[in-house]
Structure formats: structure tokens, C-alpha cells
């Protein structure tokens, strides 16, 4: 197949995909406005990295707990979400409440964040360090970078905590 036919097929596929995912401009504008109202905490008219992570997390939670697929959380779905959040909170308190008072102090919260970052780094290293030598070689770094670019091209840039997911 020659280059011009390949480019035409790629363009046609892209156009078809974008048409399937097209949304009315007014609907998209209203959705973005609601998103800004809800997540633009510093009211600067744009979502910073932290605000974007929170918005993405809220969307993921809605997708996970919207069992009937209507795009909204029913009272039962909200109850299930609340129970899951409370269970996660209890798990965190049990794991990081070093003084045993049933709550996480600022210092315990900081220690929990640092521990979770360390766990995430370890998990990522295990995934990327394909030869198991405890260091990332140039080829392992290149493969990780290529995988990141591929995820971004597919629209799946970040996952939990801002880390890339497959």
C-alpha cells in the first residue's frame, strides 16, 4: 500500500472515531462549566494538576460505582461509594495510626503519603526493571518512555494518584 492510501485510511479512521465520540458544543460547554465550578478550588479559571487529578478521580469513582450505566449515581450507588470510601479510610487509619487514637494526625498523614509514594516507586521499578538488576538501563528507560507515549496517544495518560496505568 502506498503512502497516500495509508494516510487516507488513517484520516478516515480518525474522522470516524471522532464523529462517534462527538458531542454537541453546548453540551460539552455546560459539562466543562460544571467541572470548573466543582473542581476549580482556587477559582483561577483553570484546573491545575491537583485539581485535574481530583476531577479524574471523581470521574473514575462515578464510572466504577455507576452500576446501571446512566452516568449518574443513584442513592444505592452513592451508598456503595460511601461504604467503599469509609472502608478505605478505616484501612488507612489501621495501617498508619501510630498513636492508636483512631485518627490520623498531620504527621501520620505525611508518613502515610511518603510510605505510599515509596510503595508506588517500588511497584513501578518492579514493572520497569525487566532484567531485575535493581536499576533501569537505557533500554528499560526507553521502553518505559515509549509505553508512556503510547498510553497518552490512546488517551489513558494517568491513573491512580497521577501515575500512568495500562
WOWO-V357067 format. One record per pair of residues at least 24 apart in sequence whose C-alpha atoms are under 10 Angstrom apart, sorted by the first residue. I is the first residue (numbers start at 1). J is the second residue. Records with the same first field share a line. If there is no record, write none. Layout:
# WOWO-V357067
I->J ; J
This chain:
# WOWO-V357067
49->162
50->161 ; 162
52->162
53->158 ; 159 ; 160 ; 161 ; 162
54->161 ; 162
56->158 ; 159 ; 160 ; 161 ; 162
57->159 ; 160 ; 161 ; 162
60->159 ; 160
116->161
117->161
120->161 ; 163
121->163
124->163 ; 164
